[in-house]
């Protein structure tokens, strides 16, 4: 889709929004894959405990990535 936007000389802001959204989706997919892959690794843990740990890990990675991205954007905008 991004190649079509370039070919049609679409609005640069639209291109940026779609590009950012696709990167965001890829990042969420990677984090979710790793989170689900780690489920069931520890024998004897109840499912509710594993699920809570998975939600916590996902939240920490999500918020940490968001902060890193926001701080990087602010730094670049300042420079």
Residue pairs with C-beta under 8 A, 6 or more apart in sequence:
1 18
2 15
2 18
2 19
2 22
5 14
5 15
5 18
6 15
27 65
31 58
31 61
31 62
31 65
32 58
35 54
35 57
35 58
36 54
38 54
38 57
39 50
39 51
39 54
40 50
42 50
